[in-house]
Structure formats: structure tokens, C-alpha cells
Amino acid sequence: MTSAEIKKLDGERVMHTYGRFDVAIEKGEGATLYTPEGDKYIDFAAGIGVNCLGYGNEKWLKAVTEQAGKLQHISNLFYSEPCVRLAQKLTDKTGLKNVFFANGGGEANEGMIKCARKYSFDKYGQGRSTVITLFQSFHGRTITTLAATGQDVFHNYFFPFTEGFKYAKANDIEDMKSLMTTDVCAVMMELVQGEGGVLPLDKEYVKEVEALCKAHDILLLIDEVQTGVGRTGSLFCFQKYGITPDIVSFAKGIAGGLPMAGIMAGEKTCNVLTPGTHATTFGGNPVAAAGGCVVLDTMTDEFLSEVDKKGEYIKDTVLSWNDPRVKTVRGMGLMLGIVLEGAAPGEILKKCVAKGLLALTAGEDALRLLPPLVITYGEIVEGLNILKAALEEE
Ligand SMILES: *Cc1c(COP(=O)(O)O)cnc(C)c1O
């Protein structure tokens, strides 16, 4: 199909829930994408932080296609190797105890909240089910994870929302303390708020929250759906913060582009979800898990330090332009927010796309970059040149 045919049919037959860019993508190689007509785009988005190994990665392709040829799915009523191998890699590399596999970030976060509430119910009974989340957070699109999301714009239309969430000001330890009442079972947060604007939390604040949680047997839940799987320059971002969460959720990058997600539980929480209390048909899918194993094998210390170096290179280059519209660059690893002043991120992004660069926005003021982690310096330079031209046109 041509791009025009694809767009027309989408308009007629697909629900209009997305504000799409005027681009159809057919294929990619490395961190470069092509339309059906052969138009080229440098990819600073990787889906939305999903395609961590880029496009056409040979090891990933081999693992996924071989597994698809052997067994594409088996229910969770049976055992299968790819899923246990991936669980082993995840727990070996994080020190967490075990894994529950899900299919998307919102669903993984639902599982994380269920696990936290059951931990508290088992130990303390009813009335201790409140989860504290942060303002500017994003945790998903289900009715419960919308409630968990600390942004008013998401609390609309779909009433009634799930009860039992309250919101703390990020990096304000006194506010957090004041919310930690006897009804609270958990604190849930992203270490770098993604959708909220690429807002990293202060290390000291996170450490203090961890200590408060430990002191009150409140569980610390870290949403690593966007920050995890190498994105922030360590396998999981909590490792850079030097904390020990009770549960960690992951999704986006885990299987290199196939739908997969999950939660990892620590000592306190690894035996909370028992048979019959939580399940999902597709969770731990063997094809996705085979892809996930390649993703984790690829993420050596050397690979991860390269992610940090590329991130620094992008940051330094953007700042070196001394462009008055660039206020600062926030973020970690290859999760970067270029904070703009006197220029709307959405408008700059439109110009980038028109010139052959895909990227994202975040919050009110940031252009967000989440390129494939394997992006080359050549592709980075090409993409940054487009971004520079788009800014200068403004
Ligand atoms: C994307 C995202 C989610 C939601 O993930 P889905 O796979 O879209 O359900 C949840 N939390 C964070 C931090 C995210 O970035």
C-alpha cells in the first residue's frame, strides 16, 4: 500500500484515539526508518522508547523467528524455557527475587499495585491500601493506573476511578512525610518522570523516601516502564540511584519491540501473589521472551556505558549550539528532555518530522529523545543537524 492508502484506510476503520504524525513507516535499519515511498527518517523515538536494539538486529531476529517456528504460545498452565531464561537473567542482573510477566506497562503497574495491596492486606488486614504517587507521574491508561497518574488531565470522563491514591510533590520530602498516614501501603514512582517532562528525581530525595518506606513497612514501587532496560544507562534506573525497591515494573524496551512487560519482586513481596490471585493469558509469551533474552544479553556493562556516552554527547552538542530556545537538557542516558523556551515543543517536533527526524514531546516544555540504544554516532549527528535546522527556522 502507498502511504496515502494507509492513511485513508486508517481514517475510516481505526478508532481516532491517536494524534498521528502524517507519516507511515514501512521498515527500518539500525536507527533509520523508511516510508513505503522510500523517504528516510532518523529515529530519535524508538516507538516510544521500545525498539532498544533498533531495526533488523540479527541476533534478535534469529531468536524471535526460531522461537516462532517452534512454539508461538503456550498457556501459563504449562512451563516453557524462554520465559524462565528471561526471568533468570532479570533476577541475576537486579538482585530481585522473581518475576511476573505481563503484556504492557499499564497492566504491569496494575499487578504491582495488586501485589502491594495484598502484601499489606495479608499482614495488616483491611484499611491499609492507599498508594502514594507523585504529581507529574504517568502510570498507564487503565482505570486504576489513570487514578495512580498524578496529573488532573487524566482524571476525566471515566468515572468512577479506583479509590486509594494520593499524590505527593516530587522532591519534597516533607510533603511525602505528611502523606504517609496509617492507611498507606506503598509509594509508587518513576525515577525519571517520562511523560511528565523527563524530570529526574533527586538522589537524596529518593534515598530518604526509601528510608521512610522501610521504617514504616510501606512498599517502594518503582515504575521502570520507560526508564528500564538500559534506557537510562544502567540496566534499571534504580541501580543508578543505589536503592532496593520492593517491586519494579518494566515494559517498553524489554523485548526489543514485541509486546511484553512485567514486575520483579524483592524479598518481602516475592510470595504475595499466589495461585488464583493474578494471571494473564499472554504473559511470558515465548516469542517475546526469546527476544527479551537477546535484549538482556546485549546489555553488557560496556553497552550501557556507551548509552551514557551517547547521551552525554547529545546533551553537550545541543548545549553547544547556545540556541536561545534551548533552556536546558534534562534526563539520563538516552532518555533526554530538551527543555525549550519561547518555542512550543509540538511545533518544533512537527518541523523535525517534516525534515526527516522522528522524536517525541514530554510535559509542557520538553522535546523528548528516546532513540534506539544502538543508534550510531553517524545517525546521532544526522538527527541533531535536523533538530538544529528546525530550531533555527522557528
Ligand atoms: C508508557 C508508560 C506506561 C504505560 O505503558 P503501556 O505499555 O502503554 O501500558 C506506564 N508507566 C510509564 C512510566 C510509562 O512510560
The ligand as an SDF file (V2000), in Angstrom:
LIG
                    3D

 15 15  0  0  0  0  0  0  0  0999 V2000
    4.4280    4.0170   28.7860 C   0  0  0  0  0  0  0  0  0  0  0  0
    4.3390    4.0170   30.2620 C   0  0  0  0  0  0  0  0  0  0  0  0
    3.3310    3.2870   30.9320 C   0  0  0  0  0  0  0  0  0  0  0  0
    2.2200    2.5950   30.1890 C   0  0  0  0  0  0  0  0  0  0  0  0
    2.6830    1.5460   29.4200 O   0  0  0  0  0  0  0  0  0  0  0  0
    1.7060    0.8580   28.3170 P   0  0  0  0  0  0  0  0  0  0  0  0
    2.5570   -0.2370   27.7590 O   0  0  0  0  0  0  0  0  0  0  0  0
    1.3730    1.9210   27.3380 O   0  0  0  0  0  0  0  0  0  0  0  0
    0.5240    0.3560   29.0500 O   0  0  0  0  0  0  0  0  0  0  0  0
    3.3750    3.2510   32.3010 C   0  0  0  0  0  0  0  0  0  0  0  0
    4.3420    3.8800   33.0040 N   0  0  0  0  0  0  0  0  0  0  0  0
    5.3080    4.5940   32.3930 C   0  0  0  0  0  0  0  0  0  0  0  0
    6.3510    5.2590   33.2180 C   0  0  0  0  0  0  0  0  0  0  0  0
    5.3380    4.6980   31.0080 C   0  0  0  0  0  0  0  0  0  0  0  0
    6.2830    5.4280   30.4040 O   0  0  0  0  0  0  0  0  0  0  0  0
  1  2  1  0
  2  3  1  0
  2 14  2  0
  3  4  1  0
  3 10  2  0
  4  5  1  0
  5  6  1  0
  6  7  2  0
  6  8  1  0
  6  9  1  0
 10 11  1  0
 11 12  2  0
 12 13  1  0
 12 14  1  0
 14 15  1  0
M  END
$$$$
